[in-house]
Amino acid sequence: MRPGTYLIVALGVGAALVGGVLAVNARIDPYGLAAIVASPDEAGVIEGARPGIFWRKALAVRNPMPRTVILGTSRAEFGLDPRHPGFAPEYQPVENLALGGVSIEQIRLLLIHANVRSPLKMAVIGLDMESFIDQGRADFDPAALLGNPESEPQRFVRLRVGVSRESLAASLARLSLPEPAVADAKVSGKPAETPAWRIPDEALRLWDGQRGIVWVAEYDNFHSRLRYLFPKGPSASVWAQDGRRAAAMRSFRELLRYARNHDIELRLFISPVHARYLEWYQRVGWWPLFESWKRALVETIDAEAKADGSRPAYVLWDFASYHAISTEPVPMIGDHATRMRWYRETSHYAPEVGNLVLDRILGVQASEPSPLPDGRMSAATIEQHLSEIRSGAVRYRLSEPNEVADLDDMLAYLRREAKR
C-alpha cells in the first residue's frame, strides 16, 4: 500500500472510531450533561457514586442564572438544601456546586467559574480542614471552568469529554448496570419514595446497624489520609509550617479577595461533624493542627478585612464543636432499627442539620431555640472559643466511656494497618 493511501486509510479509521465514540456517548449521555432538571438539587445526595459528577457540576447549567452558590466538600453537598426558604428572592436561584474531595483551591476556582457564568450575590461555603490538607479531586479540570488562565471554550471541553475513554467506559457500564433508583429520580425530576439521605433498611442489615456504617466511614476517611496522620514537631501545631498547607491558606485569602472585589457576600462556616469525628482528630494527632487551622482562618479573614479597610471582616461560624447535635448517641452494633436523627455517619450531617446551619448563617428567625451553638469566631474571641471546645471534649469523654473505648480500639487497628 502506498504511503499516501495508508495515511488516508489510517485517518479514516481514526475518524470513524472517534465518531463512533462520540455517537455512543451522545446517545447514552453517561454523565447526564444533557439532562434537564426541573428543580434545584435536593439535599441528602452525594453524587460521587455516579460517574462524571465534576463534569455535571461544571458544564450542566441547572440554574441558567444562579445568584447564589453553595460550595464546599461532600458535607455541604449532602447537607445543604438550595431550596431553603432563608434564601430571599434576590438571592435566588441557588445552585449547589459542592463536591466531595475538593481542595480549597478548587473551591476558589468553582466560585470564579460560577461568578463568570452568572454574576453572584452570595456564596455559602462550608469549610473543612481536609480540603486544606488534601490535594483535591483527581478529575478536577480547571480548563473546563471559566475565568482562569487554563480556561477553554465550553464546546471544546464538551468535545474532549465526549471522546474520552472515561466517558466511553461510563457509557458501557451504564448499558450493563442501571443507575440507582434515587439517581434516576433525581435526573428525571420525579420525587423518590423516601428521602435520599435516609439509610435504607438493607444497608442497616448489611452493616449490622448504623454503627457499622459509622465504623466503615470513619476508617475509610482516616486510612485514606495515612500519610498526613500522626504529625510530629512544629508541623503538628503550626499551620504554616507545612508549605502545602500555607499554600492552601493563600488560596483561601485569594478567595476572600475575589469575593470582595466582585461584591459577593460570603457566608462561611465550619461543618458540624459528630463528636466522634472530632475525637478522631485527637487520636491521630490532628487536634493541635485543627486548632491552628481555625486560628489561621480567623487571622486570614481579619488580615483581608484590614487590607480592604472599607468593609468589616466576613463572619465565620464554627459548628465543629461539642454540642447537642454533635454528641448525638450512635446506635449500638446490631441495632437495625434505630437511625440517628442528625447524621448519616459521623462525617456527614443530615439535611435537617443543614437547615439549622442555614437558619443561623442567613439570619432566619426560628420559632424555637436552635440546638446549634452560636458559633461565631473572630480574632478577639478565638482563644476563648477554642478553650470552650476543649472543655466540651473533656465532658464528652467522661460521659461516653464506651465511645472512648470503641475509638481506641479502632485507632489501634488503624495503627497496625499503617505499619504494613
N, C-alpha and C positions, 0 to 999 in steps of 0.2 A: 504494500500500500504506500502510495506516495505520501511524503511528509505533510503536504498541504491537505490531502484528503483525510489523513489520520487526525490532523488538528481539527478539521471541521466535524468529523465524527465524534471526537472526544468532547468538543464543545457542545455538540448537540445532545449527547448523552448526559453531560453535566447539567445542561439547561433543563432537560426533561426530568432529571432527578430533583432538581431544585423546584421546578414547577409542581412536581408530584407532591413533594413535602409541603409546599405552600397550600396546595389544594386540600390535602388531608387535614392540615392544621386549621385552615379556614373553615372547613366543613364541620369539624368536631369542636373547634374553639376550646381546647383543653383548659385554658386559663380563665375562661369566662370573660374575655375582654369585650365581647360584643353583647353581653347580656345587659338588658335594660332593667334596672332596679326601680320599682315603683315608689319605694320609700327609703329613708335613710337606713344605714346599717343598724341592726338590732344589737343590743348589748348581750353579753354572755356567750360570745362566739370567738374562739381563737382559730383563725383560718389557716394556721400553719400546716394543718393536716392536708389541706388541699393544695395542689401544685400551683405555682405561679402567683402566690399572694403578693409578692413585691410588684409584679407587673400589673396586677389588677389595681393596686393602690396607686401606682404611678401613672397608668395610662387610661384606665377605665374612668370616665368622667361621670361619677354617680350623681353629683350635685353640680350642674353646669356653672353656677356662680356661688361657691361657698363663701360665706362671710366669716365663718369660724371653723377652725380645725382642731381636732384632738390629736395630740402627739404623745409618743412615749413607747414603752415596751408592750409586751402582751398583757401586762396587768391593766394598762389603760385601754387596750383593745378589747379585753374581756369585760372590764368592769364599768366603763363609762358609756352612757347612752346618749347619742347625739340628739335624741328626741326629748331630752329632759326639758320640762316646762320652764326651767330657770333661764333658758336662753331667750332673751327678749327678741321681738320680731326683727329689730335692726341687726341682730347678730345671726340671723338665720339666712340660708340653710347652714347646717352644721355637718361636717364630714369627719369621720374617724379615720385618720391616717396612721394610727398607732400600729406598730409592727413588732412581733416577737424578735428578740435578739438584736435590736438595733443599738448602735453606739450613739453617744451624744452628738458626734459629728454628723452622723446620718440623719438624726433628728433635725439638726440645723439645716441640712440640705433639703429635707422634706418641707420645712417651713418656708424656705425660699421658693421652692417649686410651687407650693400652694399659693403663695402671695403673687408670684409672677403670673400664674394661671388666672387668678381672680383676686384683686386686692382685698386683704383681710382686715377685719376689725378686731378680731380676738383669736388667740391661740391658748388652749388649755393643755398644759404639758405635765404629764406625770413623770417625776424624776426617780430613778432607781440607781443605786450605786453600781450595779452590774453594768449599766450602759456607759459608765465612766471607766470601767476596767476592761470589759470585753472589746474586741476589735470590730465587732458588728457583724451584720449578715454577710455571708459569702456571696449571695446572689444580688446584693445591692449594687446597682449600676448608675453612677452619677450621670452618665450620658443620657439616660432616659428621663432625667429631671431637668426642669427649666431653671435658668438663672445662675448656672455655674460654668466655669471655663470649659468643662468637658461636654456640655450640652450638645445634643444632636437633634436635627429635625425629627418630630414625632413620627412622621411617615417612615423615615429610615430606621428608627428604633423598632417600629412595628414590623418592618420587613426583617430585621435581624431576629426578632422573636419568632416570627413566622417560619423561618428556615432553620432554626436552631435544633440541634439534636435533642435538647431537653424538652422542647415543645413536642417533637415527634414522639419521644418516649412517653410523655404525658398523654398524648392522643391515643397511643396504642394501649396504655394502661386503662384509659377511660373506656375503651371499647371492650376490654375484658373484665373490668370491675367497676360497676356503677358507683357513683359518689354517694356518701351518706345521705340519709333522708333529710337531715337537718340542713345540710349544704344545699340540697335540691330545693328545699322550701325557701331558703334564703335567696337563691338566684331567681326563682320564679316569682318571688314576692308573696307567696302563699304562707300563711302562718303555720308554724309547726304545732303539733298537738300538745306538746309540753314545752315550757321554757327551755331555750337552748342550753342554758347553764345548769339545768338540773341534772344531777348524776343519774344515769339510767340504772334501773334495778339490776340489769345483767352485769353492769360494771361493778356494782357493790358486791354481787355474788362472786365475781371473778377475783376481786382483790380482797375478799373477806371483810368487807365493810369499808367505810370511808377512811379509816386509819391506814388501811393497806394502800389506798390511793395516795395518802399523805406521805407514807414511807417512800414509795416509788418516786414521787415528785421531788421530795427533798434530796434523796440520794442522787437522782439524775442532775439536779441543779448544782450540787457541790462537786460531784465526781467529774462533771464536765469542766470544772474550773480548778482541777487539782494543782496545776502549775502556779496558780495565784494564791493558794491556801498556805497557812502557817508562815506568814512573812516574818522576817527577823530584822533586828537592827532598826535604824531610823525609818526605813521604808514601811515598817509596820504601823507607824503612828503619824508620820509627816506626809501629807498628801502629795506635795510637790517633789518629794524626794525621788520619786519614780518619774522618769521622763515621759513615759506614755500617759501616766495619769495627769501630769502637768499639761500635756497637750490637750487632753480631754477637757480640762477646765478652761483652757483658752478657747476651745470650741464653744463652750457654754457662754463665755463672755462675748464672743462674736455673735452668738445667737441673740443675746440681750441687746447688743448694739444694733443689730439688724432690725429687731422689733422696734426699738426707739426711733431709728431713722425712718421707719416706714409707718409710724403711728399705729402699731399693732399692740393692743392690750394683751398682757400676758397674765395668765392665772397659773401659778407654779405651785406644785405640791409634791411631797414625798409620799409614795404609795403606802397604804396601811396594811403591811404584811402582818401575818399572825405572829404572836409572841414566840411560838416555836421557831419560826424562821429567824427572829432576832437572836434567839438562843443559839442557833447555829452559828451566827456571826461571832458570838462569844467563843464558841468551841473551836472554830477553825482559825482563830487568831485575827479576825477581822474587826473586832469591836473598836480598838483604838483607831483603825483606819476608817471605820464607819463614822466615828465622831469627828475625825479630821476632815472627812468628806463634807459633813454638814457645815463645819466651820468654813471650809473653802467656798462652799456655795454662798453662804451669807457674806463672806468677805468680797467675793466676786460681784455679787449683786450691789453691795454697798459701794465698791470701787467704781462700778459702771455708772451708778447714780451720781456720784461726786464728779466724775468726768463730764457728765452731761450738764449738771448744775441747775437745769431749769425745771426738772420734774423729780418727784420723790422716787425712792427706790421701789422696785417691784416687791410685792409681798410674797413671802414664801411660807407655805403651810407645811408643817411636818406631822404626818399621821403615823409615821413608823415609830410607834412607842407602845407602852403597855397601858391599855385602856379597856373599856367594857367590851368592845368589839374584838380587839386583837387577842384577848385572853379567853375567847370562847372555847369551851371544852371540846376536845376531839373525841368522837365516839370510840369505844373500845374495839379492839380487833375481834372480829366475829359478829359484831352488831351490824346486820344487813338492813336494818330498818331505819336507824337514826341518820339523819343528814344534818350537817352543820348549816346554820342559817346564813352565816356571814361569809363563808369561804367555800370554794371548791376544793382546794388544798391550801397549804399554808402560804404559798406564794401568790395565789390569785384570789382576790376578793370578789364577792358576788356583786351583780349589778345593784342590789339593794344598798350595799355599802357605797358603791359608786354614786348613787343618787344622793346619799348623805354628804359625800365629798363635794359634789356639785352644788348642793344646797349651801354649803359653807363658803366655798370659794366664789360663788356667784352672788352671794348675799341674799339668798332666799330666806324669808322669814317663815320658819317651820311652826306648825301648830303645837308641837310639844318639844321638849328639850332633846337635843341630839345626843346619842351615846358617844359620838366622836368628841375628842377634846378640841379646844380652840385651835391649838397647833401652830399659831403664828410665831415665826422666829425672826430675829433681827440681830444686828451686831451688838445691840445693847442687852439682849436677853438670852443669847445663845448659851452662855455658860450655865446660867440658872436652868435653862431648858434641858440641857444635857444632864445636869445633876438630878433633876426630877425623873428623867428616864432611867438613870442608874438605880434610883430608889425603887422605881416600879419593877425593875428587873429583879431586885432582891426580894421584893414581896411575891413576885410570881414564882420564884424558885422555892420559897418557903411554903407557898400554898399548893404547889403542884409537884410534890416529890416524885410521883410516878412518871410525869413527863420528863423530869430531870434525868431519872434513871434510864428511860427509853432513849433519850437523846445521847446519853453517854454510851449506851450500847451501840447505837448507830455510828457514832463517831469512831469507836474502836474498830468497827468493821471497815469504815472508810479509810482509816489509817493503815489497816492491813492491806487494803487494795492499793493504796498509794505507794507502798513499798515494793509492789510487784514490778 
